[in-house]
Amino acid sequence: MPGRSRYEARIDGEVVGFAEYERSGELVVFTHTEVEPRAGGKGVGSALVRGALDDVRAGGARRVVPLCPFVRGWIAAHDEYGDLVAAASGAATD
C-alpha cells in the first residue's frame, strides 16, 4: 500500500496484518510485520510477505533489505526470493 508505506492483509475487509516498509532509492526496507493474534497460524503472515515481495519483484530493479526478523526468516525459508535481497554494503570482498 504505497500511500501508507505498508502492505496489508485483510480478511472480510478487516486489516489483520501488515508489513511496514521504507523506500530508499531502489531499496525497499522492510522494518516491521505484525499479524493479529486471532489470525495467527492461518498463513496470513506468509501470504502477506509473499504478496509484498511479489509486488517488489514486479516493480523491476528494486531490491529489499529485510530488517524485520519475520521477513528475513521468510526469505531464508523461500530460496526463490533470495535474489531480491540487496547485497550488504560495506562487506569485505577479500
Phi and psi restraints in degrees (range 20) as a CNS / XPLOR table:
assign (resid 1 and name C) (resid 2 and name N)
       (resid 2 and name CA) (resid 2 and name C) 1.0 -58.0 20.0 2
assign (resid 2 and name N) (resid 2 and name CA)
       (resid 2 and name C) (resid 3 and name N) 1.0 -39.3 20.0 2
assign (resid 2 and name C) (resid 3 and name N)
       (resid 3 and name CA) (resid 3 and name C) 1.0 -64.0 20.0 2
assign (resid 3 and name N) (resid 3 and name CA)
       (resid 3 and name C) (resid 4 and name N) 1.0 -27.9 20.0 2
assign (resid 3 and name C) (resid 4 and name N)
       (resid 4 and name CA) (resid 4 and name C) 1.0 -110.1 20.0 2
assign (resid 4 and name N) (resid 4 and name CA)
       (resid 4 and name C) (resid 5 and name N) 1.0 2.3 20.0 2
assign (resid 4 and name C) (resid 5 and name N)
       (resid 5 and name CA) (resid 5 and name C) 1.0 56.0 20.0 2
assign (resid 5 and name N) (resid 5 and name CA)
       (resid 5 and name C) (resid 6 and name N) 1.0 43.3 20.0 2
assign (resid 5 and name C) (resid 6 and name N)
       (resid 6 and name CA) (resid 6 and name C) 1.0 -159.5 20.0 2
assign (resid 6 and name N) (resid 6 and name CA)
       (resid 6 and name C) (resid 7 and name N) 1.0 152.3 20.0 2
assign (resid 6 and name C) (resid 7 and name N)
       (resid 7 and name CA) (resid 7 and name C) 1.0 -98.3 20.0 2
assign (resid 7 and name N) (resid 7 and name CA)
       (resid 7 and name C) (resid 8 and name N) 1.0 144.0 20.0 2
assign (resid 7 and name C) (resid 8 and name N)
       (resid 8 and name CA) (resid 8 and name C) 1.0 -124.1 20.0 2
assign (resid 8 and name N) (resid 8 and name CA)
       (resid 8 and name C) (resid 9 and name N) 1.0 145.9 20.0 2
assign (resid 8 and name C) (resid 9 and name N)
       (resid 9 and name CA) (resid 9 and name C) 1.0 -108.3 20.0 2
assign (resid 9 and name N) (resid 9 and name CA)
       (resid 9 and name C) (resid 10 and name N) 1.0 133.8 20.0 2
assign (resid 9 and name C) (resid 10 and name N)
       (resid 10 and name CA) (resid 10 and name C) 1.0 -127.7 20.0 2
assign (resid 10 and name N) (resid 10 and name CA)
       (resid 10 and name C) (resid 11 and name N) 1.0 143.9 20.0 2
assign (resid 10 and name C) (resid 11 and name N)
       (resid 11 and name CA) (resid 11 and name C) 1.0 -125.2 20.0 2
assign (resid 11 and name N) (resid 11 and name CA)
       (resid 11 and name C) (resid 12 and name N) 1.0 123.2 20.0 2
assign (resid 11 and name C) (resid 12 and name N)
       (resid 12 and name CA) (resid 12 and name C) 1.0 51.7 20.0 2
assign (resid 12 and name N) (resid 12 and name CA)
       (resid 12 and name C) (resid 13 and name N) 1.0 39.6 20.0 2
assign (resid 12 and name C) (resid 13 and name N)
       (resid 13 and name CA) (resid 13 and name C) 1.0 81.1 20.0 2
assign (resid 13 and name N) (resid 13 and name CA)
       (resid 13 and name C) (resid 14 and name N) 1.0 -5.1 20.0 2
assign (resid 13 and name C) (resid 14 and name N)
       (resid 14 and name CA) (resid 14 and name C) 1.0 -100.0 20.0 2
assign (resid 14 and name N) (resid 14 and name CA)
       (resid 14 and name C) (resid 15 and name N) 1.0 133.1 20.0 2
assign (resid 14 and name C) (resid 15 and name N)
       (resid 15 and name CA) (resid 15 and name C) 1.0 -68.5 20.0 2
assign (resid 15 and name N) (resid 15 and name CA)
       (resid 15 and name C) (resid 16 and name N) 1.0 122.6 20.0 2
assign (resid 15 and name C) (resid 16 and name N)
       (resid 16 and name CA) (resid 16 and name C) 1.0 -119.3 20.0 2
assign (resid 16 and name N) (resid 16 and name CA)
       (resid 16 and name C) (resid 17 and name N) 1.0 -1.8 20.0 2
assign (resid 16 and name C) (resid 17 and name N)
       (resid 17 and name CA) (resid 17 and name C) 1.0 -170.0 20.0 2
assign (resid 17 and name N) (resid 17 and name CA)
       (resid 17 and name C) (resid 18 and name N) 1.0 158.6 20.0 2
assign (resid 17 and name C) (resid 18 and name N)
       (resid 18 and name CA) (resid 18 and name C) 1.0 -154.3 20.0 2
assign (resid 18 and name N) (resid 18 and name CA)
       (resid 18 and name C) (resid 19 and name N) 1.0 154.9 20.0 2
assign (resid 18 and name C) (resid 19 and name N)
       (resid 19 and name CA) (resid 19 and name C) 1.0 -126.8 20.0 2
assign (resid 19 and name N) (resid 19 and name CA)
       (resid 19 and name C) (resid 20 and name N) 1.0 112.1 20.0 2
assign (resid 19 and name C) (resid 20 and name N)
       (resid 20 and name CA) (resid 20 and name C) 1.0 -84.9 20.0 2
assign (resid 20 and name N) (resid 20 and name CA)
       (resid 20 and name C) (resid 21 and name N) 1.0 146.9 20.0 2
assign (resid 20 and name C) (resid 21 and name N)
       (resid 21 and name CA) (resid 21 and name C) 1.0 -146.4 20.0 2
assign (resid 21 and name N) (resid 21 and name CA)
       (resid 21 and name C) (resid 22 and name N) 1.0 163.8 20.0 2
assign (resid 21 and name C) (resid 22 and name N)
       (resid 22 and name CA) (resid 22 and name C) 1.0 -127.6 20.0 2
assign (resid 22 and name N) (resid 22 and name CA)
       (resid 22 and name C) (resid 23 and name N) 1.0 142.6 20.0 2
assign (resid 22 and name C) (resid 23 and name N)
       (resid 23 and name CA) (resid 23 and name C) 1.0 -98.4 20.0 2
assign (resid 23 and name N) (resid 23 and name CA)
       (resid 23 and name C) (resid 24 and name N) 1.0 134.9 20.0 2
assign (resid 23 and name C) (resid 24 and name N)
       (resid 24 and name CA) (resid 24 and name C) 1.0 -139.0 20.0 2
assign (resid 24 and name N) (resid 24 and name CA)
       (resid 24 and name C) (resid 25 and name N) 1.0 95.2 20.0 2
assign (resid 24 and name C) (resid 25 and name N)
       (resid 25 and name CA) (resid 25 and name C) 1.0 62.1 20.0 2
assign (resid 25 and name N) (resid 25 and name CA)
       (resid 25 and name C) (resid 26 and name N) 1.0 -123.1 20.0 2
assign (resid 25 and name C) (resid 26 and name N)
       (resid 26 and name CA) (resid 26 and name C) 1.0 -89.6 20.0 2
assign (resid 26 and name N) (resid 26 and name CA)
       (resid 26 and name C) (resid 27 and name N) 1.0 5.0 20.0 2
assign (resid 26 and name C) (resid 27 and name N)
       (resid 27 and name CA) (resid 27 and name C) 1.0 -98.6 20.0 2
assign (resid 27 and name N) (resid 27 and name CA)
       (resid 27 and name C) (resid 28 and name N) 1.0 142.8 20.0 2
assign (resid 27 and name C) (resid 28 and name N)
       (resid 28 and name CA) (resid 28 and name C) 1.0 -115.5 20.0 2
assign (resid 28 and name N) (resid 28 and name CA)
       (resid 28 and name C) (resid 29 and name N) 1.0 112.3 20.0 2
assign (resid 28 and name C) (resid 29 and name N)
       (resid 29 and name CA) (resid 29 and name C) 1.0 -99.9 20.0 2
assign (resid 29 and name N) (resid 29 and name CA)
       (resid 29 and name C) (resid 30 and name N) 1.0 110.8 20.0 2
assign (resid 29 and name C) (resid 30 and name N)
       (resid 30 and name CA) (resid 30 and name C) 1.0 -83.7 20.0 2
assign (resid 30 and name N) (resid 30 and name CA)
       (resid 30 and name C) (resid 31 and name N) 1.0 119.6 20.0 2
assign (resid 30 and name C) (resid 31 and name N)
       (resid 31 and name CA) (resid 31 and name C) 1.0 -105.9 20.0 2
assign (resid 31 and name N) (resid 31 and name CA)
       (resid 31 and name C) (resid 32 and name N) 1.0 -28.1 20.0 2
assign (resid 31 and name C) (resid 32 and name N)
       (resid 32 and name CA) (resid 32 and name C) 1.0 -162.4 20.0 2
assign (resid 32 and name N) (resid 32 and name CA)
       (resid 32 and name C) (resid 33 and name N) 1.0 137.7 20.0 2
assign (resid 32 and name C) (resid 33 and name N)
       (resid 33 and name CA) (resid 33 and name C) 1.0 -129.9 20.0 2
assign (resid 33 and name N) (resid 33 and name CA)
       (resid 33 and name C) (resid 34 and name N) 1.0 138.7 20.0 2
assign (resid 33 and name C) (resid 34 and name N)
       (resid 34 and name CA) (resid 34 and name C) 1.0 -144.4 20.0 2
assign (resid 34 and name N) (resid 34 and name CA)
       (resid 34 and name C) (resid 35 and name N) 1.0 137.2 20.0 2
assign (resid 34 and name C) (resid 35 and name N)
       (resid 35 and name CA) (resid 35 and name C) 1.0 -126.0 20.0 2
assign (resid 35 and name N) (resid 35 and name CA)
       (resid 35 and name C) (resid 36 and name N) 1.0 133.9 20.0 2
assign (resid 35 and name C) (resid 36 and name N)
       (resid 36 and name CA) (resid 36 and name C) 1.0 -56.3 20.0 2
assign (resid 36 and name N) (resid 36 and name CA)
       (resid 36 and name C) (resid 37 and name N) 1.0 137.6 20.0 2
assign (resid 36 and name C) (resid 37 and name N)
       (resid 37 and name CA) (resid 37 and name C) 1.0 -53.7 20.0 2
assign (resid 37 and name N) (resid 37 and name CA)
       (resid 37 and name C) (resid 38 and name N) 1.0 -36.7 20.0 2
assign (resid 37 and name C) (resid 38 and name N)
       (resid 38 and name CA) (resid 38 and name C) 1.0 -67.9 20.0 2
assign (resid 38 and name N) (resid 38 and name CA)
       (resid 38 and name C) (resid 39 and name N) 1.0 -17.7 20.0 2
assign (resid 38 and name C) (resid 39 and name N)
       (resid 39 and name CA) (resid 39 and name C) 1.0 -101.6 20.0 2
assign (resid 39 and name N) (resid 39 and name CA)
       (resid 39 and name C) (resid 40 and name N) 1.0 -2.1 20.0 2
assign (resid 39 and name C) (resid 40 and name N)
       (resid 40 and name CA) (resid 40 and name C) 1.0 -64.7 20.0 2
assign (resid 40 and name N) (resid 40 and name CA)
       (resid 40 and name C) (resid 41 and name N) 1.0 149.0 20.0 2
assign (resid 40 and name C) (resid 41 and name N)
       (resid 41 and name CA) (resid 41 and name C) 1.0 76.1 20.0 2
assign (resid 41 and name N) (resid 41 and name CA)
       (resid 41 and name C) (resid 42 and name N) 1.0 9.2 20.0 2
assign (resid 41 and name C) (resid 42 and name N)
       (resid 42 and name CA) (resid 42 and name C) 1.0 -111.6 20.0 2
assign (resid 42 and name N) (resid 42 and name CA)
       (resid 42 and name C) (resid 43 and name N) 1.0 9.7 20.0 2
assign (resid 42 and name C) (resid 43 and name N)
       (resid 43 and name CA) (resid 43 and name C) 1.0 82.5 20.0 2
assign (resid 43 and name N) (resid 43 and name CA)
       (resid 43 and name C) (resid 44 and name N) 1.0 9.8 20.0 2
assign (resid 43 and name C) (resid 44 and name N)
       (resid 44 and name CA) (resid 44 and name C) 1.0 -64.1 20.0 2
assign (resid 44 and name N) (resid 44 and name CA)
       (resid 44 and name C) (resid 45 and name N) 1.0 -47.4 20.0 2
assign (resid 44 and name C) (resid 45 and name N)
       (resid 45 and name CA) (resid 45 and name C) 1.0 -60.9 20.0 2
assign (resid 45 and name N) (resid 45 and name CA)
       (resid 45 and name C) (resid 46 and name N) 1.0 -42.7 20.0 2
assign (resid 45 and name C) (resid 46 and name N)
       (resid 46 and name CA) (resid 46 and name C) 1.0 -64.5 20.0 2
assign (resid 46 and name N) (resid 46 and name CA)
       (resid 46 and name C) (resid 47 and name N) 1.0 -45.8 20.0 2
assign (resid 46 and name C) (resid 47 and name N)
       (resid 47 and name CA) (resid 47 and name C) 1.0 -63.6 20.0 2
assign (resid 47 and name N) (resid 47 and name CA)
       (resid 47 and name C) (resid 48 and name N) 1.0 -38.0 20.0 2
assign (resid 47 and name C) (resid 48 and name N)
       (resid 48 and name CA) (resid 48 and name C) 1.0 -62.9 20.0 2
assign (resid 48 and name N) (resid 48 and name CA)
       (resid 48 and name C) (resid 49 and name N) 1.0 -49.1 20.0 2
assign (resid 48 and name C) (resid 49 and name N)
       (resid 49 and name CA) (resid 49 and name C) 1.0 -67.6 20.0 2
assign (resid 49 and name N) (resid 49 and name CA)
       (resid 49 and name C) (resid 50 and name N) 1.0 -42.5 20.0 2
assign (resid 49 and name C) (resid 50 and name N)
       (resid 50 and name CA) (resid 50 and name C) 1.0 -58.9 20.0 2
assign (resid 50 and name N) (resid 50 and name CA)
       (resid 50 and name C) (resid 51 and name N) 1.0 -46.4 20.0 2
assign (resid 50 and name C) (resid 51 and name N)
       (resid 51 and name CA) (resid 51 and name C) 1.0 -63.1 20.0 2
assign (resid 51 and name N) (resid 51 and name CA)
       (resid 51 and name C) (resid 52 and name N) 1.0 -41.3 20.0 2
assign (resid 51 and name C) (resid 52 and name N)
       (resid 52 and name CA) (resid 52 and name C) 1.0 -64.0 20.0 2
assign (resid 52 and name N) (resid 52 and name CA)
       (resid 52 and name C) (resid 53 and name N) 1.0 -45.5 20.0 2
assign (resid 52 and name C) (resid 53 and name N)
       (resid 53 and name CA) (resid 53 and name C) 1.0 -68.4 20.0 2
assign (resid 53 and name N) (resid 53 and name CA)
       (resid 53 and name C) (resid 54 and name N) 1.0 -35.8 20.0 2
assign (resid 53 and name C) (resid 54 and name N)
       (resid 54 and name CA) (resid 54 and name C) 1.0 -63.1 20.0 2
assign (resid 54 and name N) (resid 54 and name CA)
       (resid 54 and name C) (resid 55 and name N) 1.0 -37.5 20.0 2
assign (resid 54 and name C) (resid 55 and name N)
       (resid 55 and name CA) (resid 55 and name C) 1.0 -66.0 20.0 2
assign (resid 55 and name N) (resid 55 and name CA)
       (resid 55 and name C) (resid 56 and name N) 1.0 -42.3 20.0 2
assign (resid 55 and name C) (resid 56 and name N)
       (resid 56 and name CA) (resid 56 and name C) 1.0 -61.8 20.0 2
assign (resid 56 and name N) (resid 56 and name CA)
       (resid 56 and name C) (resid 57 and name N) 1.0 -45.2 20.0 2
assign (resid 56 and name C) (resid 57 and name N)
       (resid 57 and name CA) (resid 57 and name C) 1.0 -60.9 20.0 2
assign (resid 57 and name N) (resid 57 and name CA)
       (resid 57 and name C) (resid 58 and name N) 1.0 -41.8 20.0 2
assign (resid 57 and name C) (resid 58 and name N)
       (resid 58 and name CA) (resid 58 and name C) 1.0 -65.6 20.0 2
assign (resid 58 and name N) (resid 58 and name CA)
       (resid 58 and name C) (resid 59 and name N) 1.0 -22.0 20.0 2
assign (resid 58 and name C) (resid 59 and name N)
       (resid 59 and name CA) (resid 59 and name C) 1.0 -76.3 20.0 2
assign (resid 59 and name N) (resid 59 and name CA)
       (resid 59 and name C) (resid 60 and name N) 1.0 -3.9 20.0 2
assign (resid 59 and name C) (resid 60 and name N)
       (resid 60 and name CA) (resid 60 and name C) 1.0 104.6 20.0 2
assign (resid 60 and name N) (resid 60 and name CA)
       (resid 60 and name C) (resid 61 and name N) 1.0 -125.9 20.0 2
assign (resid 60 and name C) (resid 61 and name N)
       (resid 61 and name CA) (resid 61 and name C) 1.0 -81.5 20.0 2
assign (resid 61 and name N) (resid 61 and name CA)
       (resid 61 and name C) (resid 62 and name N) 1.0 3.6 20.0 2
assign (resid 61 and name C) (resid 62 and name N)
       (resid 62 and name CA) (resid 62 and name C) 1.0 -64.7 20.0 2
assign (resid 62 and name N) (resid 62 and name CA)
       (resid 62 and name C) (resid 63 and name N) 1.0 152.6 20.0 2
assign (resid 62 and name C) (resid 63 and name N)
       (resid 63 and name CA) (resid 63 and name C) 1.0 -127.0 20.0 2
assign (resid 63 and name N) (resid 63 and name CA)
       (resid 63 and name C) (resid 64 and name N) 1.0 162.4 20.0 2
assign (resid 63 and name C) (resid 64 and name N)
       (resid 64 and name CA) (resid 64 and name C) 1.0 -113.3 20.0 2
assign (resid 64 and name N) (resid 64 and name CA)
       (resid 64 and name C) (resid 65 and name N) 1.0 151.8 20.0 2
assign (resid 64 and name C) (resid 65 and name N)
       (resid 65 and name CA) (resid 65 and name C) 1.0 -121.4 20.0 2
assign (resid 65 and name N) (resid 65 and name CA)
       (resid 65 and name C) (resid 66 and name N) 1.0 105.8 20.0 2
assign (resid 65 and name C) (resid 66 and name N)
       (resid 66 and name CA) (resid 66 and name C) 1.0 -86.3 20.0 2
assign (resid 66 and name N) (resid 66 and name CA)
       (resid 66 and name C) (resid 67 and name N) 1.0 79.1 20.0 2
assign (resid 66 and name C) (resid 67 and name N)
       (resid 67 and name CA) (resid 67 and name C) 1.0 -69.8 20.0 2
assign (resid 67 and name N) (resid 67 and name CA)
       (resid 67 and name C) (resid 68 and name N) 1.0 -32.5 20.0 2
assign (resid 67 and name C) (resid 68 and name N)
       (resid 68 and name CA) (resid 68 and name C) 1.0 -67.5 20.0 2
assign (resid 68 and name N) (resid 68 and name CA)
       (resid 68 and name C) (resid 69 and name N) 1.0 127.5 20.0 2
assign (resid 68 and name C) (resid 69 and name N)
       (resid 69 and name CA) (resid 69 and name C) 1.0 -59.9 20.0 2
assign (resid 69 and name N) (resid 69 and name CA)
       (resid 69 and name C) (resid 70 and name N) 1.0 -34.6 20.0 2
assign (resid 69 and name C) (resid 70 and name N)
       (resid 70 and name CA) (resid 70 and name C) 1.0 -66.4 20.0 2
assign (resid 70 and name N) (resid 70 and name CA)
       (resid 70 and name C) (resid 71 and name N) 1.0 -47.5 20.0 2
assign (resid 70 and name C) (resid 71 and name N)
       (resid 71 and name CA) (resid 71 and name C) 1.0 -63.6 20.0 2
assign (resid 71 and name N) (resid 71 and name CA)
       (resid 71 and name C) (resid 72 and name N) 1.0 -43.9 20.0 2
assign (resid 71 and name C) (resid 72 and name N)
       (resid 72 and name CA) (resid 72 and name C) 1.0 -59.5 20.0 2
assign (resid 72 and name N) (resid 72 and name CA)
       (resid 72 and name C) (resid 73 and name N) 1.0 -45.6 20.0 2
assign (resid 72 and name C) (resid 73 and name N)
       (resid 73 and name CA) (resid 73 and name C) 1.0 -66.1 20.0 2
assign (resid 73 and name N) (resid 73 and name CA)
       (resid 73 and name C) (resid 74 and name N) 1.0 -38.1 20.0 2
assign (resid 73 and name C) (resid 74 and name N)
       (resid 74 and name CA) (resid 74 and name C) 1.0 -65.1 20.0 2
assign (resid 74 and name N) (resid 74 and name CA)
       (resid 74 and name C) (resid 75 and name N) 1.0 -44.7 20.0 2
assign (resid 74 and name C) (resid 75 and name N)
       (resid 75 and name CA) (resid 75 and name C) 1.0 -63.0 20.0 2
assign (resid 75 and name N) (resid 75 and name CA)
       (resid 75 and name C) (resid 76 and name N) 1.0 -40.3 20.0 2
assign (resid 75 and name C) (resid 76 and name N)
       (resid 76 and name CA) (resid 76 and name C) 1.0 -61.1 20.0 2
assign (resid 76 and name N) (resid 76 and name CA)
       (resid 76 and name C) (resid 77 and name N) 1.0 -31.1 20.0 2
assign (resid 76 and name C) (resid 77 and name N)
       (resid 77 and name CA) (resid 77 and name C) 1.0 -87.3 20.0 2
assign (resid 77 and name N) (resid 77 and name CA)
       (resid 77 and name C) (resid 78 and name N) 1.0 -7.4 20.0 2
assign (resid 77 and name C) (resid 78 and name N)
       (resid 78 and name CA) (resid 78 and name C) 1.0 -130.7 20.0 2
assign (resid 78 and name N) (resid 78 and name CA)
       (resid 78 and name C) (resid 79 and name N) 1.0 83.8 20.0 2
assign (resid 78 and name C) (resid 79 and name N)
       (resid 79 and name CA) (resid 79 and name C) 1.0 -52.7 20.0 2
assign (resid 79 and name N) (resid 79 and name CA)
       (resid 79 and name C) (resid 80 and name N) 1.0 -28.6 20.0 2
assign (resid 79 and name C) (resid 80 and name N)
       (resid 80 and name CA) (resid 80 and name C) 1.0 -66.5 20.0 2
assign (resid 80 and name N) (resid 80 and name CA)
       (resid 80 and name C) (resid 81 and name N) 1.0 -9.1 20.0 2
assign (resid 80 and name C) (resid 81 and name N)
       (resid 81 and name CA) (resid 81 and name C) 1.0 -106.9 20.0 2
assign (resid 81 and name N) (resid 81 and name CA)
       (resid 81 and name C) (resid 82 and name N) 1.0 -2.4 20.0 2
assign (resid 81 and name C) (resid 82 and name N)
       (resid 82 and name CA) (resid 82 and name C) 1.0 -60.5 20.0 2
assign (resid 82 and name N) (resid 82 and name CA)
       (resid 82 and name C) (resid 83 and name N) 1.0 -28.1 20.0 2
assign (resid 82 and name C) (resid 83 and name N)
       (resid 83 and name CA) (resid 83 and name C) 1.0 -68.3 20.0 2
assign (resid 83 and name N) (resid 83 and name CA)
       (resid 83 and name C) (resid 84 and name N) 1.0 -15.8 20.0 2
assign (resid 83 and name C) (resid 84 and name N)
       (resid 84 and name CA) (resid 84 and name C) 1.0 -80.2 20.0 2
assign (resid 84 and name N) (resid 84 and name CA)
       (resid 84 and name C) (resid 85 and name N) 1.0 -18.6 20.0 2
assign (resid 84 and name C) (resid 85 and name N)
       (resid 85 and name CA) (resid 85 and name C) 1.0 -74.5 20.0 2
assign (resid 85 and name N) (resid 85 and name CA)
       (resid 85 and name C) (resid 86 and name N) 1.0 126.8 20.0 2
assign (resid 85 and name C) (resid 86 and name N)
       (resid 86 and name CA) (resid 86 and name C) 1.0 -66.9 20.0 2
assign (resid 86 and name N) (resid 86 and name CA)
       (resid 86 and name C) (resid 87 and name N) 1.0 142.1 20.0 2
assign (resid 86 and name C) (resid 87 and name N)
       (resid 87 and name CA) (resid 87 and name C) 1.0 -64.8 20.0 2
assign (resid 87 and name N) (resid 87 and name CA)
       (resid 87 and name C) (resid 88 and name N) 1.0 143.1 20.0 2
assign (resid 87 and name C) (resid 88 and name N)
       (resid 88 and name CA) (resid 88 and name C) 1.0 -65.5 20.0 2
assign (resid 88 and name N) (resid 88 and name CA)
       (resid 88 and name C) (resid 89 and name N) 1.0 130.4 20.0 2
assign (resid 88 and name C) (resid 89 and name N)
       (resid 89 and name CA) (resid 89 and name C) 1.0 -82.6 20.0 2
assign (resid 89 and name N) (resid 89 and name CA)
       (resid 89 and name C) (resid 90 and name N) 1.0 147.9 20.0 2
assign (resid 89 and name C) (resid 90 and name N)
       (resid 90 and name CA) (resid 90 and name C) 1.0 77.6 20.0 2
assign (resid 90 and name N) (resid 90 and name CA)
       (resid 90 and name C) (resid 91 and name N) 1.0 7.3 20.0 2
assign (resid 90 and name C) (resid 91 and name N)
       (resid 91 and name CA) (resid 91 and name C) 1.0 -74.1 20.0 2
assign (resid 91 and name N) (resid 91 and name CA)
       (resid 91 and name C) (resid 92 and name N) 1.0 148.0 20.0 2
assign (resid 91 and name C) (resid 92 and name N)
       (resid 92 and name CA) (resid 92 and name C) 1.0 -67.7 20.0 2
assign (resid 92 and name N) (resid 92 and name CA)
       (resid 92 and name C) (resid 93 and name N) 1.0 141.5 20.0 2
assign (resid 92 and name C) (resid 93 and name N)
       (resid 93 and name CA) (resid 93 and name C) 1.0 -113.2 20.0 2
assign (resid 93 and name N) (resid 93 and name CA)
       (resid 93 and name C) (resid 94 and name N) 1.0 5.3 20.0 2
